[in-house]
Amino acid sequence: MWVCFGFSCSKSIRIFGKLSLVLALSLMFRPVCAGELPLTLSTLLKQSGFATEGIAVYVQAVDDDMPFVAFQEDTALNPASVVKLVTTAASLGILGSGYRWTTEVAYTGALEQQTLKGDLYFRGNGDPYLTPERFWRLLNRVSFYGIRNIAGNVYVDNSYFLPGPVDYGAFDGQPYRTYNVGPSALLVGFQATEFHFSVTQGQVTIQAFPASPKLRIVNNVKMSRGGCGAWQKRLQLDTESAGEELRVIFSGKYPKACDKKTFYRRVSDAGDHFQHYFVPIWQQLGGSLTGSVKASTLPEGATLALQEPSISLSEAIRMINKYSNNVMTRQLLLSLGAEVYGQPGTAEKGVAAVEQWLQQQNLKDDVLQLDNGAGLSRNTRVSAAMLGKLLRYTYHQAYMPEFIASLPVSGHDGTMASRFKGDEIQGHAHIKTGLLNFVQTMAGYVTTPKGQRYVVVLLQNHPKAHTAKGQQLQDEVIRWVYSL
């Protein structure tokens, strides 16, 4: 709550934005009592066209015991991607910043003169950042180990996770968008395929990376005139299976002015996606495969060839929070479940692990409802008070530098790269943002010119929350905290 002692809360009211001097002076000496917003923020809400319903604000200096502003702080609201702060903070507390995942490669049969007379196994352990470059390195290591020709099959072991059935279009009816990818113990390249568009001799050409022999592009795209704005919205994508072949069908129009463009889409399930990556890269490395790529668990007695370590957890949460990577967060949640309660990792185990950790740190409240840990959900709920207390708690932990470094920096990087650029606040705010239809949120830290650091949380659940006005309100709240 907001606590006043005489005129001590007058410092909370300063001139900023376009408020008149008369209004500013009246605010400087107006005490604000429990349950109220400072008049400055209340005025901002009215100017932005927002009512107070569905909005919560929490501001607290990191070294103070009481919040500076706490308005509707216990209200259950959808946090969108801001809930990633809960998942990543808990992972640092449970696993430690140096935690790493491993991908194992093993084989059965005999290895003779670079020919494996048996089967090759890839066992995933939840690596959230097995990018195409790192997967190429892994296959290169297999080649250096002495395996060039595989006379049997390649098997993928995903048993470390039990994610359950994945309905890619369940959230918003966009099954090909990469943000809807589900977790997989062996997740290669975020399960995304690169599609490269270009204009050649008056025709639109489309190429996929990797160029899998199991994936064929059906190009029905027509070249068009006009500007290149919103070019992706002019394209339609569909898929169909034809035996072992996946057909990716493009239609619509592509402006000539776009020249060369690239976009990413999920067009195959995790197992098929592994095959689309493995076969062409393995062939590029000079390898051969007699059999096919299938799913199976690693048998006992198999010979371990190598283990490929992942990036550290501190590096992973930097990618998660700065760029709001949903599938990496979901990988992390299932990894927590597997580490705390044993494999296979599930979302239910992951949620239980996070809630147990919050309870141990006296941070959990009755409002919290976790789902997939990433915020891509209409069911997740959190309170501004819990987020604020979590941020303040994390600030006083040994892993504070790794946590704050994972947050987008105003005017510099991540989802805050274009905000406050060239402004006095550039570099002074480390803020995680969240955005869904009717939801816009933020939580993080703001450092004032005097060197005081504040925790700031703003949750907006409102029909206009996801609009430009919602973001403008965020910016003005940050400016207000910066002026304290």
C-alpha positions in Angstrom: 0.0 0.0 0.0 0.9 3.7 -0.2 2.0 5.0 3.2 2.3 8.7 4.1 4.1 10.3 7.0 3.4 14.1 6.9 4.7 15.4 3.7 7.3 12.6 3.1 5.5 11.3 0.1 5.8 14.7 -1.6 9.0 13.6 -3.3 7.0 11.1 -5.2 5.4 13.9 -7.2 7.6 15.7 -9.7 7.3 17.5 -12.9 7.5 15.4 -16.0 5.9 15.0 -19.4 3.5 17.8 -20.4 1.9 18.5 -17.1 1.5 22.2 -16.3 3.5 23.9 -13.6 0.4 24.6 -11.6 -0.6 21.0 -11.6 2.9 19.9 -10.7 3.2 22.2 -7.8 -0.2 21.0 -6.4 1.0 17.4 -6.7 4.2 18.0 -4.9 2.5 18.7 -1.6 -0.5 16.4 -1.8 -0.2 13.4 0.5 -1.4 10.1 -1.0 -3.1 7.7 1.3 -3.5 3.9 1.3 -5.2 2.4 -1.7 -4.8 5.5 -3.9 -2.7 6.2 -6.9 -0.5 9.3 -6.8 -2.5 12.0 -8.5 0.2 12.2 -11.2 -0.4 8.6 -12.2 -4.2 8.9 -11.8 -4.1 11.9 -14.2 -2.1 9.8 -16.7 -4.7 7.1 -16.6 -7.4 9.5 -17.4 -5.4 11.2 -20.2 -4.8 7.9 -21.7 -8.4 6.9 -21.6 -8.0 4.1 -19.1 -10.1 3.4 -16.0 -8.5 2.0 -12.9 -10.2 -1.3 -13.3 -7.9 -4.0 -14.6 -4.7 -2.0 -13.8 -2.2 -2.6 -11.0 0.9 -0.6 -10.2 3.8 -1.4 -7.8 6.9 0.7 -7.2 9.5 0.1 -4.5 13.1 1.2 -4.0 15.2 -1.9 -3.9 16.6 -1.0 -0.4 13.3 0.0 1.2 11.1 -2.3 3.2 7.8 -0.8 2.1 6.5 -0.1 -1.4 6.4 3.5 -2.7 3.3 2.9 -4.7 1.0 -0.2 -4.4 -2.2 0.2 -6.2 -4.5 -2.9 -6.7 -1.3 -4.8 -6.1 -3.1 -8.0 -5.0 -5.5 -8.2 -8.0 -5.2 -11.3 -10.2 -4.2 -10.2 -13.7 -2.9 -11.8 -16.8 0.9 -10.9 -17.0 1.5 -12.1 -20.6 5.3 -12.6 -21.1 6.2 -10.8 -17.9 5.6 -14.1 -16.1 8.9 -15.2 -17.7 10.5 -13.3 -14.8 9.0 -15.8 -12.4 10.2 -18.8 -14.4 13.7 -17.5 -14.9 14.2 -16.2 -11.4 13.1 -19.6 -10.0 15.5 -21.4 -12.3 18.4 -19.3 -11.1 17.5 -20.0 -7.5 17.0 -23.8 -8.1 19.6 -24.7 -10.8 22.2 -22.0 -10.4 23.5 -19.6 -13.2 26.1 -22.1 -14.4 23.6 -24.9 -15.0 24.0 -26.6 -18.5 22.0 -29.1 -20.5 23.6 -31.9 -22.5 22.7 -33.7 -25.7 24.1 -37.2 -25.8 25.1 -39.2 -28.9 25.5 -43.0 -28.6 25.5 -46.0 -30.8 24.9 -49.7 -30.9 26.7 -52.2 -33.1 30.3 -52.0 -34.2 32.3 -49.1 -35.6 34.7 -50.2 -38.3 36.7 -47.9 -40.6 34.3 -45.0 -40.1 31.3 -47.1 -40.9 28.8 -47.7 -38.1 27.3 -51.2 -38.5 24.5 -50.4 -36.2 22.3 -47.5 -35.1 23.1 -44.0 -34.0 21.1 -42.4 -31.1 20.6 -38.8 -30.2 19.2 -38.3 -26.7 17.9 -34.9 -25.8 18.0 -33.5 -22.3 16.1 -30.3 -22.9 18.7 -28.0 -24.4 16.7 -24.8 -25.1 19.3 -23.3 -27.5 20.4 -26.0 -29.9 20.6 -23.6 -32.8 21.4 -24.7 -36.4 25.0 -23.6 -35.9 25.3 -25.6 -32.7 23.6 -28.6 -34.2 26.1 -28.4 -37.1 28.9 -28.4 -34.6 27.4 -31.5 -32.9 27.2 -33.4 -36.2 30.8 -32.3 -36.9 31.9 -33.8 -33.6 30.2 -37.1 -34.5 32.2 -37.0 -37.8 35.4 -36.3 -35.9 34.6 -39.1 -33.6 35.0 -41.4 -36.6 31.4 -42.0 -37.7 30.9 -41.1 -41.3 28.7 -43.9 -42.7 25.7 -45.1 -40.8 24.6 -48.6 -42.0 21.6 -48.6 -39.7 19.1 -46.0 -38.6 19.3 -42.8 -36.7 17.1 -42.7 -33.6 15.9 -39.6 -31.7 15.2 -40.1 -27.9 12.9 -37.4 -26.6 11.9 -39.3 -23.4 13.5 -36.8 -21.0 10.3 -34.7 -21.5 6.7 -35.7 -21.6 5.1 -32.5 -23.0 1.8 -34.1 -23.9 0.1 -33.5 -27.2 0.8 -30.2 -28.9 -2.0 -28.3 -30.6 0.0 -25.6 -32.4 -3.1 -23.5 -33.2 -4.9 -23.8 -29.9 -3.8 -20.4 -28.5 -4.6 -18.1 -31.4 -5.3 -20.2 -34.5 -1.8 -19.5 -35.9 -0.3 -23.1 -36.0 2.7 -22.1 -38.2 3.9 -19.2 -36.1 7.1 -20.1 -34.2 6.0 -18.6 -30.9 3.4 -21.5 -30.7 6.1 -24.2 -30.8 5.9 -26.6 -27.8 8.7 -28.1 -25.8 10.8 -31.1 -26.9 13.7 -32.8 -25.2 15.6 -32.6 -28.5 14.6 -29.2 -29.9 16.7 -28.3 -33.0 16.6 -24.7 -34.3 13.5 -23.8 -32.2 11.6 -26.1 -34.6 11.6 -23.3 -37.1 12.4 -23.5 -40.8 13.9 -20.5 -42.7 12.2 -19.5 -45.9 14.2 -17.2 -48.1 12.3 -15.1 -50.7 13.8 -13.3 -53.6 12.9 -11.9 -57.0 14.8 -13.5 -59.9 14.1 -12.6 -63.6 10.6 -11.4 -62.7 9.7 -14.4 -60.7 9.4 -15.0 -57.0 11.7 -17.8 -55.8 11.5 -19.5 -52.4 14.2 -21.6 -50.8 14.2 -23.4 -47.5 17.0 -23.8 -45.0 18.0 -26.5 -44.5 17.2 -27.8 -47.9 15.8 -31.1 -46.8 15.1 -33.8 -49.5 12.0 -34.6 -47.4 10.6 -31.1 -47.7 9.3 -29.7 -51.0 8.1 -26.1 -51.6 5.1 -25.6 -53.8 5.4 -22.0 -55.0 2.1 -20.4 -56.1 3.2 -16.8 -55.1 2.7 -14.0 -57.6 4.9 -11.0 -57.8 3.2 -7.7 -57.2 3.9 -4.0 -57.3 3.8 -1.5 -54.5 5.8 -1.0 -51.3 7.2 -3.7 -49.1 5.3 -2.9 -45.9 3.6 -5.8 -44.2 4.8 -8.2 -46.9 4.4 -11.3 -44.7 0.6 -10.6 -44.3 0.2 -10.9 -48.1 1.4 -14.5 -48.1 -0.5 -17.7 -47.2 1.0 -20.9 -46.1 -0.3 -24.4 -45.8 1.2 -27.9 -45.5 0.3 -31.4 -46.6 2.0 -34.8 -46.3 2.6 -36.9 -49.3 4.1 -40.2 -48.1 7.4 -39.3 -46.4 7.5 -35.9 -48.1 6.2 -32.7 -46.5 4.8 -30.2 -49.0 4.9 -26.5 -47.9 2.5 -24.6 -50.1 2.9 -20.8 -50.5 0.3 -18.6 -52.2 -0.5 -14.9 -52.2 1.6 -11.9 -53.5 5.1 -10.8 -52.9 6.1 -7.2 -53.8 9.0 -6.8 -56.2 10.2 -3.9 -54.0 11.0 -6.4 -51.2 13.8 -8.1 -53.2 15.2 -10.5 -50.6 13.5 -11.3 -47.4 13.6 -14.2 -44.8 11.0 -15.4 -42.4 10.6 -18.3 -40.0 7.7 -20.7 -39.7 7.0 -24.0 -37.9 5.9 -26.4 -40.6 6.7 -29.8 -39.1 6.5 -31.7 -35.8 9.7 -32.1 -33.6 10.6 -35.5 -34.9 10.2 -34.6 -38.6 12.0 -31.3 -38.0 15.1 -33.1 -36.7 15.1 -35.2 -39.9 14.8 -32.1 -42.0 17.9 -30.7 -40.3 19.9 -33.9 -39.9 19.9 -35.3 -43.4 21.1 -32.3 -45.4 23.7 -31.3 -42.9 25.0 -34.8 -42.5 25.3 -35.1 -46.3 27.2 -31.8 -46.4 29.7 -33.2 -43.9 30.3 -36.1 -46.3 28.3 -38.6 -44.2 25.8 -41.2 -45.5 22.8 -42.9 -44.0 21.5 -46.3 -45.2 18.4 -46.4 -43.0 16.0 -43.6 -41.9 15.4 -41.3 -38.9 13.0 -42.6 -36.3 12.0 -42.2 -32.7 13.1 -44.6 -30.0 14.6 -44.5 -26.5 18.3 -45.1 -26.0 18.8 -48.8 -25.1 20.9 -50.0 -22.2 24.4 -51.0 -23.2 24.7 -48.5 -26.0 28.2 -46.9 -26.3 28.3 -43.3 -25.4 30.2 -41.4 -28.2 30.0 -37.8 -26.9 28.0 -35.3 -24.9 27.4 -31.8 -26.3 27.0 -29.1 -23.5 24.6 -26.3 -23.9 25.1 -22.6 -23.2 24.8 -21.8 -19.5 21.5 -21.0 -17.8 22.6 -17.3 -17.3 23.1 -17.1 -21.1 19.8 -18.9 -21.8 17.7 -16.6 -19.6 19.3 -13.6 -21.4 17.8 -14.9 -24.7 14.5 -15.7 -22.9 13.9 -12.4 -21.3 15.5 -10.0 -23.8 13.7 -11.5 -26.8 10.7 -13.1 -25.0 11.4 -16.5 -26.4 8.4 -18.7 -25.6 9.7 -22.2 -26.4 13.0 -21.6 -24.6 10.9 -20.7 -21.5 8.8 -23.8 -21.9 11.9 -25.9 -22.2 13.2 -24.4 -19.0 9.9 -25.1 -17.1 10.0 -28.8 -18.0 13.7 -28.9 -17.2 12.9 -27.6 -13.7 10.3 -30.3 -13.3 12.7 -33.1 -14.3 15.5 -31.8 -12.0 13.3 -31.3 -9.0 10.8 -34.2 -9.3 12.6 -36.6 -11.7 12.2 -37.3 -15.3 10.3 -37.2 -17.5 9.8 -33.4 -17.2 6.3 -32.2 -17.5 4.6 -28.8 -17.3 2.8 -29.9 -14.1 6.1 -30.8 -12.4 7.7 -27.6 -13.6 4.9 -25.5 -12.2 5.1 -27.4 -8.9 8.9 -26.8 -8.7 8.4 -23.0 -9.3 5.6 -22.7 -6.8 7.7 -24.7 -4.2 10.6 -22.4 -4.6 8.4 -19.3 -4.3 6.9 -20.7 -1.2 10.3 -21.3 0.3 11.3 -17.7 -0.3 8.0 -16.4 1.1 7.1 -15.0 -2.3 4.1 -17.1 -3.3 0.6 -15.6 -2.9 -2.9 -17.0 -3.5 -3.3 -15.1 -6.8 -0.6 -17.0 -8.8 -1.7 -19.3 -11.5 1.0 -20.7 -13.7 0.4 -22.4 -17.0 3.3 -22.9 -19.4 5.7 -20.5 -17.7 6.0 -18.4 -20.8 2.9 -16.2 -20.7 1.4 -17.4 -23.9 -1.9 -18.2 -22.1 -5.2 -16.7 -21.2 -5.2 -18.6 -17.9 -2.0 -17.4 -16.3 -2.6 -14.9 -13.4 -0.2 -13.0 -11.1 -0.3 -10.0 -8.8 1.8 -6.9 -9.1 2.8 -7.3 -5.5 4.2 -10.7 -6.0 6.2 -9.6 -9.1 7.4 -6.5 -7.2 8.5 -8.6 -4.2 10.2 -11.1 -6.5 12.2 -8.4 -8.3 13.3 -6.9 -5.0 14.2 -10.4 -3.6 16.2 -11.2 -6.7 18.1 -7.9 -6.5 19.6 -9.0 -3.2 20.7 -12.5 -4.4 24.2 -13.5 -5.6 22.8 -14.1 -9.1 21.4 -10.6 -9.3 23.9 -9.5 -12.0 22.9 -12.4 -14.3 19.2 -11.7 -13.7 19.3 -8.0 -14.4 21.6 -8.5 -17.4 18.9 -10.7 -18.9 16.3 -7.9 -19.0 15.9 -5.6 -22.1 17.6 -2.3 -21.7 15.8 0.9 -22.7 17.0 2.2 -26.0 19.6 -0.5 -26.4 18.4 -4.1 -26.9 15.7 -6.7 -26.8 12.1 -5.7 -26.8 13.1 -2.2 -25.4 15.6 -1.4 -28.2 13.4 1.2 -29.9 12.0 2.8 -26.7 13.7 5.8 -25.2 16.4 5.8 -27.8 18.3 9.1 -27.6 16.3 10.0 -24.5 17.7 10.7 -21.0 16.1 7.4 -19.9 18.1 5.4 -22.5 20.1 2.8 -20.5 18.4 3.6 -17.2 15.6 1.0 -17.4 15.8 -2.8 -17.4 12.3 -3.8 -18.3 10.6 -7.1 -19.3 7.5 -6.4 -21.3 4.5 -8.5 -22.2 1.8 -8.2 -24.9 -1.3 -10.1 -25.8 -4.6 -8.9 -27.2 -6.2 -6.8 -24.3 -3.1 -7.3 -22.2 0.1 -5.1 -21.9 2.5 -5.4 -19.0 5.9 -4.5 -17.8 8.1 -5.3 -14.8 11.7 -4.5 -14.0 14.1 -1.9 -12.6 14.5 1.9 -13.2 17.6 3.7 -12.1 17.2 7.4 -11.3 19.8 10.1 -12.1 20.6 10.1 -8.3 21.6 6.4 -8.5 18.5 5.1 -6.7 17.1 1.9 -8.2 13.4 1.2 -8.1 11.4 -1.9 -8.8 8.4 -1.0 -11.1 5.5 -3.2 -12.2 2.5 -2.1 -14.3 -0.1 -4.7 -15.3 -2.9 -3.6 -17.7 -5.8 -5.9 -18.6 -8.2 -3.7 -20.6 -9.8 -3.7 -24.0 -7.4 -1.0 -25.1 -4.3 -2.3 -23.2 -2.6 -3.8 -26.3 -2.8 -0.6 -28.3 -0.2 2.2 -28.6 -1.9 4.0 -25.7 -1.1 1.1 -23.5 2.6 1.4 -24.4 2.5 5.1 -24.0 1.2 4.7 -20.4 4.1 2.3 -19.7 6.5 4.9 -20.9 5.0 7.7 -18.8 5.1 5.5 -15.7 8.8 4.8 -16.3 9.4 8.5 -16.8 7.6 9.2 -13.5 9.7 6.7 -11.6 12.9 8.0 -13.2 12.0 11.5 -11.9 11.6 10.4 -8.3 
